[in-house]
Amino acid sequence: MCFLIFGAMKKLFLFALPLVLSITSMAQKPMEPADLFRMQRIGSQACSPNGEMLVFLVTTYNVEENKGTRRAEMINLLTGEQSTLIPEEYNPSELSFTPDGTKLGFISSKSGSAQLWEYSFADKTFGNITDIDGGIHLFRYDPSGKNLLVGRRVKMDQKANEKYSQFPKTEARVIDGLMYRHWNQWSDYSYNHLFVMAYARDDASTNMKDILEGEKYHSPTMPFGGAEEVCFSPDGKKIYYTCKKLWGTQAALSTNTDIYEYTIESGKTRDLTTENKGYDKAPSFSPDGSKMAWLSMERAGYESDKNRIMVMDMKKGKTQDITENFKYSADGITWSADGSEIYFFSTIEATEQICAYNFKTGAIRQMTQGVHNYTSIIVPRAKSPYLIAGKMSMSQPVALYKVDMEGKDTPLESINEKLLSGIKMGKVEKRMIKTTDDREMLTWVIYPPNFNPNKKYPTLLYCQGGPQSPVSQFFSYRWNFQMMASQGYIVVAPNRRGLPGFGQEWNDEIGHDYGGQPMKDLLSAIDEMAKEPFVDQDKLGAVGASFGGYSVYWLAGNHNKRFKVFISHCGMFNMESWYGSTEELFFANYDNGPYWQEANKENYKKNSPHQYVDKWDTPILIIHNELDFRVPMSEGMQAFTAAQEKMIPSKFLYFPDEGHWVNKPQNALLWQTVFFEWLEQWLK
């Protein structure tokens, strides 16, 4: 039966792709890969200052054209009425209301480059506000309405053919420091800079002030920082921004990112967090401007340290860690309308919940419960009886909800409701499994739709990446557990050692031990599940990406014939060659240290998967991407060479136009096709 489902799925790729967005009512069926690109994906949101209108981005995909397009939907929070506010022809991003709420700003390339546009609610018209050379990638309105902050790229380094003009056709690079490439891009000789300009003045674009003028640093930080890393003070007189003021090799070795204050009138800058040598990011002001909060990690070089919320009294200059007695990490700071509370997310026991800190009591309360992840928080208006939040689970993509102060939520929109109503999801079960050192490990088990406990099922061990990111209730558009279950597999997804959400000690227990207790935890999970009568012990597989790909390579040489198939995506195979070719070295140093130092040599010898290739004996699919500079493609090539030379059944899936992830629609569907073909060949 499962084979027939998969065969139908492959035919769908050929005949139904042009109809990706044409959904009709249907009886419930198991999920298929094309469904992932039928789903509309909800993005960032903005609420009007009066709390009456919520605007949010929605991305739809056209697989035949191999691209996605955004539009902006609006919900009237008083009536519940929903309508399209910004059509797809604008492909909007970066939503923000003007301080008076009369207009909605957004970035669009409709004019030919990415510029600030505005929709006027009074006139119901669109206007192009900026015309800045090279375009912009973010903007912030001054709360006073006087100024505008925009982010743009500034070229500050020379290409080789510019420095050596006698060789105008050379494409060579002359490199004198690390970070010459990052995640999936080589340096383009430019830096993210912030410019302050007068708002809505004709000559504004020609009178911009670069607040990082002459500095070869990025703000927002590369590559994932955005508008959340910058803000105005509530009176509009100062700008606060996140920046790692280190260049080249020093930037690759350090996490020392600070919060800077720029005074518009004087042009002076000061570092507010100079004493902390770890991350300081995402400044956010209380509504009255008396306090500023930001996210902070204490340990230098450790990107997975506890994320604290620091709050500074702006008059006294004193700073307090309001999460000092809170066990978990925090993220996503949002102030209440009256400034009496801060709302934030926290990963707690493999779910992401909304929590609140109360300044009067000094206490933190967990507002929400349940098997899901919250992904965004908006406070609609003063004295609002609810928050607006994004929520997802393994069985549901992000949807928007009202969340009352007791944590009860109600849906706000139904964009994917029709599609989801036609999909039969499998049961998601929480299990606590004993580890080899007698600890309890939370493990998610996802069962096929129409699961029958009297049958035996092939079972997949999912190995999480990160290496320190939780197996929470995320809905992935690639590693989708319901997708795997829909093809007739039981999925076992353990929160092994080194994952957040269970206290910092559990999170830290991976350093210098990649192939130790974390791998024992993975084996504990699959061994425990293999005892179940419905698990076919002769049809076990292990799959994973990034550190999960490393885990698969390590298990391939240490599994003692447990598994019949492996799939590794963008995994680290040789720890020494990986160390010498990755870009951000701070976490490599914190977790393992340089391989040439005597104190680290045994760690590399014991934990590097390539040391165990002599024991490889199981079919393996290796997937790697050309533009992955976090785990360079040579890691996958080395692993494939080893498998081929040992005459082990193996296949190499290569994407020349993807980075650490697979994002383009047709690439993603090819990924799913080859993934399930390989599993079917060796487990069915």
N, C-alpha and C positions, 0 to 999 in steps of 0.2 A: 504493500500500500504506500509506504513512504517513497519507494522508487517511482511509483506512478505520479506522486505529487511533484517530485523533482523534475520528472520529464515534462510535466505540464508547465512547470515554472520556466524551463528553457524555451519552450515554444512561446511563452508569453513575451520573452525578451524580443523575439523576432517579429511578432505580429501586433503587440499591444502598446509599444512604446509611444507612438504618436498620440495615444489616448491617455497619457499619463494623468491628466487632470480631469478626465471624464469618469466620474464615479456614479454608478447607478446602484439602486438598492439590490441587495443580494443576500442569499443565505450565508450564515457564518462559515468561514473557511479558514484554514491555517494561513498565517502570514507568508507572503512570498517577497523576494527581494524588490520587485517593482513597487510594492506598497510603500517602501521607505522613501521613494521619490514621488509617490502620490500624496504623501503627507505634507501638509503646509506647515512650515516651521516658524514659530513665533519668536521674534527677536526683541530688541529693546523697547522700552515703554516710556511714556512721559505723561504726566498729569497736569492739567491746567491749574493755575494758582488758586482758582476758586473751588477746585475739587469737583467740578461738574463734568469734565471731559477727560477720557483716557484715550491716548493714541498709542498704537503699537505697530511694529513692523511685522510683516508676514512675507516669507519667501516661498515661492513656488518654483518647481523645476520642470524644465522641458528636456527630457532625456535625448530626444532626437536632435535638438540643437546643442545639447551638452552644456547647459548653463542654467543658472537660477536667476530670478528677477524678484525684486522687492516691491511691495506697495505698503501704504499705511492705512490701517483701519482705525475708526473712531467709535468709541462707545459713550453714549450719554449716560453717565452714572446715575442720573435722576430717573430716567425712563427705561434704561436698558437697551434703547435702540442702537443698532450698529450699522455703520455705513463705511464705504471706502472714501477716505479723505484725500489721499495722494495716490494717483494711479501709477501703474507700473512703468509708464513712459518716463517718469522721473527717477525710478529706481532709487528711492530715498534711503539715507542712512543718518545716524546721529540726530535724533529728534530732541528738540528743546523748545518750550514755550518762551516767548518774550516775558520779561518781568510783569508787564501789565496784563498778560494773557490774551491780548488781542490778535496775536499772530503765533504761528508755529514755524520755527526754524528747522531746516534740515539741509543735508548736503546732497547735491545731485550733480551729475555730469551732463545734464541735458544741454548745457551751453557749449560743451566740448571739453571741459575740464571740471574737476570737482570743486564746486563753489557753494557758498551759502545761498540758499533760497528761503523764501518765506511764503506761507499761506496766510492770507488775511481773512479772518472770520467775518469781518464786517462786509468786505467787498466780494468775498468768495473768489479771490484771484490769487495767482502765483506771481511772485516777483523775484528776480535775480539780484541779490544784494551785493555780492562781491565779484570782482574781476581781478583775481590775484594770479600773477604769473606762476605757472606750475600747479595751481590748484591748492586746496587745503584738505586736511584729513580730520580736523576736529574744530569745534568752536564752543565758546562759552559766552553767555550774556552777562554783562555787569549788572548786578541786582539794582543799581541805581538807574540803569538805562542809558548811561553816558558812553560806555566803552564796550568793545567787543574783543575777545581773545580768540585768535585762530592759531592752529598748528599747521606748519608747512615744512617742506624739506629744504634744507640749505646746503648747497654744494660747497665744501670747504677743503677737499683734497683733490689733488691732481691725478688724472689718469697718466699712465706711462707715455702715451702718445702726445700728451699735453706738456709733460715735463721734458720729454725728449722729442721735441717737435720735428727733428730730422727723420723720425720714423713714424709718419702720420698714420700708416696703415696697420701698425702693430696693435694687437689686442692683449699684449702681455700685461702682467701686473707686477709692480715692484712693492713688496710688502715688508714693513718694518715693525710689525706688532701683531699680536693675536686679535681675534674677533674680526678677522678679515672676511669671514662668512658666519652666518648666524641662522640656525634652524633650517631655513630653506632658501636663503638668499645670500649671494655674495654682496659685499659692500658696494653701494653705488656711488661712493665718495661723498655722500650727503648725510645730514644729521637732522633729526626731528628738533625743530625750534619753535618757540612760542612768540607770537607777535601781538602786541596790544595796539588797537586802533580805535579811532572815534567811530561810534555806531551811527549808521545811516547818514553819513556825510559824504558828499560827492568826491572829495579828495582823500577819503580815508585810506584807500588802497595804496596811495603814493606817499602816505605819511605814517606808515606802520613803524613801530619800534620793536626790534628784536631784543627780547629781555635776556637772551643768552648770547648776545652778539660777541663773535670772536671765540666762542667756546666750542670745542669739539666734543660735545656731549649731547645725549639724547634726552629730550623731555617732550612727550611722555617716553618712558623707557621702551627699548626695543626687546622683542618684537610685538608684545601683546598689550602694552600699555595704551590707554585711551583717555577719553575725557574725564574718567573717574580719578585720574592722577593729577588734575589741576582744578583750581577753584578761585573765585574772587572772595574777598572778605565781604560780609553783608553790606558794608557801606560803600563797596566798590573802589576803595582807595588802594588796596593791596591785592597782589596775586600770589597764590601759594601753589607750588608745583613740586613734583617728584623728579629727582634726577640722580643718576649715579655719575658723579663728577670724577670719573676715572677713564682713562683712554687706553685702547689697545690691550696689551698683555695684562695690565693691572685690572682692567675691566673684566677680563676672562677669569681672573683669580679671586675676585671679591664680590660679595653681595652688598657692599656698603652703599646703600641707596638712601638719600636723605630728603627731607622736606625743606624747601627754600621759600623765603618770604621776599617778594619783590615789591617795593614801594613805587607806585606809578609816578608820583610827583618828583621824587628825588632821583629815581633810577637806581637806588641802592638795593643790594641783595644781601641777605644774611641766612646762614644755615641754622635751622632751629633744632636739628637732631644730631649735631656733630659728635656727641659723646657715644651714641649707639653705633656699633660697627657692622650691624646686620641690616636687614631690610627695614626701611621706613617708607610707607607708601600711602596714597589715596587720602589726602587731607579732606576734611569735611567740617563745616562750621555749624554750630548751633544757630537757630534762627535769629537770636539776639546778638550774635557775634561775640559773646563772652567766652566761649569755649571752642577749641578746635580738637577734633579727634582724628586719629589716623591708625593704620595697621603697622605693626612693628614686630620684627623677629630679632631676638637678642644675640644669638650666637653668630659670629662672623663666619661667612662662607657656608652656612648651613641653610639651604633653601627650603628645608622641610621642618624647620624649628616651629615651636608653638607660635601661632600668629596671635599677637596680643592687640588689644585696643588701648591706645594711649590717649589721654585727654589732657590738654593744656589749658590752664586758666590764663587767658590772654592778658589780663591786667597784672597778675602776680607773677606770670612766667613759670609757674610751678606745673609739673607734669605728674600724672597719676596713671598707673596701670589698672584700669577698672576690671580687668579679667585675671588679676593676680591669683585669686582663689578659685578660678574656674578651670576645670580639668582639661577642657578641649580648646582647639583653635577656633578663631573667629574670622569672619569675612563679611564683606558687604555692609558697611556702616550706613545706617539711615536714621536721622534724628526724628523724634516726634515733633509735631507742629509747635508745641510749647517748650521744647527743649528739655523736658523733664526726664525723657528716656532716650536710650539708643537701642534701635533694633538691629539685629545682625543674624547671619547664618552661622551654624556650627554643625560639623559632622559628628554625630553622636550615635555610636553603635551602628554604623553602616547606613545611616539615613542622615539627610541634611535638614535640620529643623530651624525654625525661627525662635530666637531668644531675645530677651529684653533686659537691659540694665536700667535700674531706677536710681537716679541721683539722690533722691531723698533717703531711701533705705540703704543704698549701697549694695543691693542684692541683684542677682541675675536669676531670672525665671525662664524656664523653657516653655514657650507659648504653645508650641504645636507638638503633636504626637503622630504616630502612624508610619506605615511602610511606604515612604515616598521621599522625594527631595524637593525642597523649595529652592528656587533659582533666582528670584528677584524680589525686592520689597519696595513699595511706594506708599507714602503717607498722603492720602488724597487732600486733606484740609484740616484746619484746626478743629479739635474735638470730634474728629471722625470716629465713628464706632467700629471702623474696620480698616485693615490694610489691604492693599492690592498686591498679590504675589503670583509669581509663576510657580507651577508645580509639575513635577513629572514623576514617573516610576518606571520600572522595567517593562511595564505593560501599557504605558501611555506617554506620548511625547509631551513637551511643555504645553500647558494650558494655563489660562489666567483665572484667578479666583479672588473673591473677597474673603478675607480671613478676619474674623472678629477677635476681640481681645481675650477671649477664652480659647482661641485656637480652632474654632469651628470654621470650615470653609465652604463656600458655595460657588458654583461655576459662574464666570462672567461672560464667556463666549463658547461657541460650539463649532469652531472652524473645522475640526477633524472628526466631529461626532459621527457623521454619516459613514465615513470610511471605517472608523474604528468599530462601529456597530456591526459591520460585516466581517470582522476578523475574530476568529476564535483564539483566545489567548490561553496559554498554559498556566497551571498553578505555580505560584512563587512561594517557596517555603523557607522559613528561617530555621536553621539547625545550629546547635552548639556542639562542636566536636572537640574531643580531647586531643591535645598536642602531645608530642613526645616528652615535653617537660611539664606535663600535667596542668596545662593552662586551657581555658575555654576559648575556642575560636569560632566566631560567628561565620557561618557559611550559608550562602544562598543556594538553594536547589530549585531549578526551573524544570518543570515537567512538560512533556509534549501535550498539546491539546488532545482531549479524549483519552487521556492516560488510563491504562488498564493495569492495575497492580499484579495481575495474573500473567502478564507477558514479560518478556525480557527485552531491555532496550540497550542499544549502544549508548555509551556515556562519555561526555567530554569534560575534562578538567580544564577550566578556564584559569589561566595564569595572568594576574593583573600586572600592568606596567607601572610607570611612575619614576623611580621605583616606589615612591611614597605617595600614592593617590588611592583613595578608598574604593573598594567594591561596594558602592552605595547603590541607591535606587535610581541610577542614571538610565536614560533611554538613549542608546547609541545608534547612530545610523550606519555603523559598520559592525562593531562587535555587539550585535543585538542578540540578547539571550533568547528572547521570544522567537526570533528568526531561526536560531539554531534548534530550539525546541520544536518549532513547526515542521522541521524536516525529520522528526522522529528521534531526536537525541535528548537525553537527560543532560542538563548542564549543571556542573558542580563549580561554584564560584566562591572560594574561600577568602576571607580577609586575613591573609597570612601576616607573619611578623613584618614590621616595617610599614604598615598602613595606618593612617590617622583615623581617629574616631573612637579610640580605646585608651586614651591617655598617652602622654608623651613617651613614657618608658617603652610601651609596645611599639610605638612609631620609630623609636631610636634603635631598636634591636635588629638592625640590618647592616649597620656600618661595619666594614671589614669582615662581613660574614655573609656575602651574597649567596654563596653555595651551601651555607650551613643551615641554621634554624629555619629561615624562610622556605628552603626547599623541603625540609622535613615537614613543615606545616602543610605544604601542598600535598605531599604524599599521605599525610595523616588524613586529609580530607577525602582523597579518592579511595584510600584503603577502607575507611569507615563506610563510605557509600557502597563500595563493592560488596559489602556483606549483605546488602539488601537483595532479596530474591528477584526483584524486578530489574536489577542491573546485570547486564551480561558481562561477566568478568573477562570474557575472551574478546570483547569489543570495546576497549577503552582507548581514548585518544587524549592528547594534551595539545592545547592551542594557546597562543598569546602573542602580544606585540610589545615592542620596546623592552622594558625589563621582563615583561611576560615572554617576549621572544628569547631573551637570555635564558629564562627559566626553562623554556622548551629545549634549547640546546643543552643545558646542563642535565635536564632529565633524560635526554636521549643517551647520555653516557652513564647514567646512574639509576636507571629505572628497574633494573633486574627483571626485564621482560614483562612488566606490568602492561605496557601500552602497545597497541598495534599500529598507531599512526601518530605523526607529529605535524604541526603547522606552526612555523615561526615567522612572524612579520617584523621586519626592522629590528631584529634582535642583536644584542652584543654577543659575538662569538669568541673573539680573542681579546681579553681585557687589556693586554699591552698595546696592541695595534689600535684598539678603540681609544684608549687614553691619549695616544699620540695624534689622533685625527679628529676628535670631537672639538667643540668650540667653547662651551662654558665649562671651565675647569674647576670652578669652586666646588661643585657638588661631587665631581670625580675625586677631588682631593679630600673632601670631608669624609666621603664614604670609603675610600680605598687608599688614597695617597699616591704619589708618583711611584711607578713600578721599579725605578732604578734605586730607590732608597732601600737599604738593607732591611729595615724594619718592616717593609711592605712586601718583600719578595715572596715569602711563604704564603701570604694572602693571595697573591696573583697565581701562584702555582696551584694552590688548593681550590680556588674558586673560579678559575677561567674555564669555560666549557670546552675550549679547544684541547685542553689537557686530557680529555676523556674520549676523544674521537675513536680511539682504538676499541672502545666498547660499543660503538654505534652499530645497530643491527636492525633498525626499524625504518620503514618508509617515512620520508619527510618532504613536505612542501615548504619551500623557502620563498618568502616574498620580500622584496626590497625596492626602494625608490631612489632614483638618481639624485634628487634634490634634498635628501635627508642628510643634513650635516650634523645633527645630534648623534645619530648612529650611522656613520657613513656607509655607503653601499658596499664597500670592500668587505665589510663584516659578513654580509649575505653571500658574497661571491666566494669568500674563503670557506664558508660552511657548505655551499653547494659543491665546490671542488672536492672537499673531503668526502662528501656523500657519494659523489660520482666515482672517485678513485677507489672507494671501498665497495663499489658495485651495489650500493644500497639504492633501492627504488627511490627516485627523487625528482623533483621538478622545481624550476626557478621561475617565479612570476615577477617580471621586472616592469616598473613604471618609470619612464624617462621624465615625466612632467609632474611628479608628485613629490612632496616633502616627507615628513615623518608620518603624515596621515594620507588617506586617499579621499579626495574631496570632489573630483569632477564626476558628474553623474555616470557617464558610460564606464569610466575607470572603476567606480564603486560597484557597478553591477557586474562588470567582468570579475572583479575581486570575489564577489559573492558566488558567481558561477563556478570559478575555478576552485574556490574553497570547498564548496559542497560536492563538486565532482570528486575531489581528492578524498574527502571523508567517505563518500559513497563507495568509491573503489576499494577502500581498505577496511571499512567497518560494516559494510552491508553486502 
